[in-house]
Amino acid sequence: MPPPRSSRPPAPRVRIHALGDTALLAELGTRLDTALNTRAIALAAALKKRRDVRQAIAGYASVTVHFDPEQATPDSLGAAIKRLAAKRPPMAEPGRLHRIPVIYRGPDLEEVAEKLKLTPQRVAEIHSRPIYRVFLVGFVPGWAYMGPLPEELELQRRHVPRTLVPAGSVAIAGRQTGIYPLPSPGGWHLIGSTSVKLFLPDRDPPCLFRAGDRVKFFASTT
Amino acid sequence: MKAVLRVVEPGLFTTVQDLGRPNAIAAGVPPGGAMDRFAHRAANLLVGNAEIDATLECTLSGPHLRAEHACIVAITGADFEPRINGTQVANWTGIFVSPGDRLTFGARRAGGRAYIAVAGGLEGDRWLGSASTNLMAARGGMHGRNLKAGDQLTTAREASRPAVSGHHLPERLRPRYTDHTLFAIAGPHIKRLDAESRRLLFGATFNVSREADRMGYRLDGPRLATSGDELLSFGLAAGAIQVPRAGQPILLMADHQTAGGYPVVATVVSASLQVAGQLVPGDELRFAEVTIERARQMRQSQAAALDSLRDDLR
């Protein structure tokens, strides 16, 4: 049932930034927020229908728009983005639910526990408590940014990213959690690992998760 | 489809690339494709192909190829001193090759990536709409890997028009790979740099570090100090200059991660990505701030250079 009109949050103020000469970043906000993410996904879908837009990728609370510079200028497209962002987004359907087993024995678990003044066991319990939302898919193939992570586990990213993180690593940073689908560089704290395959190269789309899905972790020994 | 070239020696790192798979970005798959798109496009046009056809991207050194059939090839981008049967031949020129001829390369004289196009377009495994090689996924191009000795290179089709050798891109129309000034537009998070760091970003000399590949280059040089809360991750673009908290900038290239949360302080413009694509570890570079209008002029002058090749072949 749609919420009563009066309680609907106002349309966000959009800030448009150049990302080179053929892309724009449209920021809808700076908070990790399901409503903003729903708006970003809807805005990206609306922008993708435009002739002058090559790609529109929703972030947590933003849309990155790659455009055809022969058909649009940053100013003309920026104005169009603001118009579209002011529209009411369609009602979002609840996403699919995935249950993911995790072995909580990551290389950063001890350090994370120490920084948060928790036991490693407690970190695992808190991490596997919520049902997370997939805010966006990206970074590397199959990666999903999930959250919100409980405040008790909030930590900044590592100061120097690792150049190689093993596939299946379950990680946290800020109010987010994620799983490294492939060996790749990364700056998040590694608290566990999973055997679930998130990247399925011979399927199209090649990822298990998509934006809007829900994910529940549970502790496992295998 | 026929085997036109056999790989005798693959060179240091040679992959099949086209213009990438931009439609897969939303699934988190890097766009990929040629690092130097101007050189890739020019190579194709010189042999009468479409710009989107696959070419070989040869990193730091060229391969040794033997022709199995007569064909027209063109070598563009970095100058690795190409030779046919030991005799030096011109870069940026369509060259007729006879069965049994050997294409080899000498020393690296300028740039880091040479492109080889073959009339008819190279055949490669297609993955998510592109023949570009993605090593991480082990898909696309030559079975998702770089070339090795013994590989057969086939063409996608017969040359589309009577293939003629001798087409040539005049030197004045080629990118100046020896000038490592990368033009960039201030990025979404430029205000997170303090005044001194902003001056350094657009004034200091950086070096491509050893951690440099098709995903991006970590840059050695002055540290850039950023401030502010951590950002929510957002979609990225090739050319974006990210600054992690430790202050060592990263320039994102063709196989870049599709989203990230480090501040983007500037983005290299599309016309300068060609030069960026030619950089290798140890190279010096600097960033120069430009307006969107200037970036448009640079882009259009490169497009005009490629158009001149199209007109040539008409």
Interface residues (C-beta under 8 A of the other chain):
Chain A: H17 A18 L19 G20 D21 T22 A23 L25 E27 T30 R31 L32 R54 Q55 I57 A58 G59 Y60 A61 S62 V63 T64 H66 P69 T73 P74 F135 L136 V137 G138 F139 V140 P141 G142 W143 Y145 Q156 R157 H159 V160 P161 T163 A173 G174 Q176 L182 P183 S184 P185 G187 F199 P201 D204 P205 P206 C207
Chain B: P22 N23 A24 I25 A26 A27 G28 V29 P30 W127 L128 M136 A137 A138 R139 A184 I185 A186 G187 P188 E211 M215 D229 E230 L231 L232 S233 F234 G235 L236 A237 G239 A240 P244 R245 A246 Q257 T258 A259 G260 G261 Y262 V264 T267 V268 V269 S270 A271 I292 A295 R296 R299
